[in-house]
Amino acid sequence: MKGFLVVLVLLALGVVGFGFYRGWFSVATENADRNPTVTFSMDKDKIRDDEEKVKDKVHDLGHKAKDATGAKTDKVQEKDKTDKVQEKEQDRQP
């Protein structure tokens, strides 16, 4: 259980660190009137924009993989057809 908790904390720290790197989160401080204030803000629009970019990239990768495997599958099917034709021709020969 302790190991699981450590993994969750590390995962949360990783997400927060990545969020600061991508500009999703920001921290600002003010020292007005001897009362320091700390403000934590989250840019939801930036998060949504990055989410859409990731979705588009994953979608494009899926199409590329499908196209690549589809082309190989078509080649294999064509080879199988020619092999079958050749077998039939050999069966017909006396």
N, C-alpha and C positions, 0 to 999 in steps of 0.2 A: 504494500500500500504506500509505503514511504517513497519507493522508487517511482510509482505512478504520479505522485504529487510533485516530485522533482521534475519529471518530464513535462507536466502541465505548466509549471512555473517557467521552465525554460522555453516552452512553446509560446507562452504569453509574452515573455520578454523579447523573443524573436519577432513576434508580430508587431509589438510596440516599436522596437528598433527599426524594423522595415518600414513601418508607418511614418516615423520621423524622417527616414531617408527619402521616402517618396513624397513627403510634404503633406501627408494626411493629418498629422498632428502638429501642433505648435504650442510653445510655452512662452509667455510674455510676463515680465515683471515691471512693477511701477513702485517708485519710492516717494510718493507724494505725501506731504504732511507727516513724515516720520512713521507712516503706516505702510509697510511694504505689502504689496498684493501680488499674488501669482495667479495668472490666468492660463488655463489649459483650454485649447480650442481644437475642434475637429472639423476638417473640410470635407463635408459629405459629397459635395459635387466632384471634387478631385477623386474621391474613392469610387464614385459611380463611373467616372470617365475611365479610370484605370480598369475597372471591372469590365466595361464594354470592350476595351482594347484587348484584354485577355480572352474574352469570349470570341472575339473576331479571329484572333490568332489561333485559338484551339479549333475553331470551325474550319479555318483554312488548312490547318495541319491535317484534320480529318479528311478533307476533300483530297489533299495531295496523297495521303496514304491510300485512300480508296482508289484514286486514279492509278497509282503505281501498282497496286495489287490487281486491279481490274485489267490492266494492260498485260500483266503476266498471265492472268487467268485466260484471257483471250488467246494468247499465244499457245498456251497449253492445249486449249480446246481445239484450235486449228491443227496442231500437231497430232492430236488424237484422231481427228477426222481424216487426215491424210494417211495415218497409219492404218486405219480401218479400211480405207479404200485400197491401199496396197495389199492388205491381207486378203480382201475379197478377190482382187486380181490374181493373186497367187493361188487361191483356192480354185479359180476357174481354169488355170493352166493345167494341161494333162501331165 
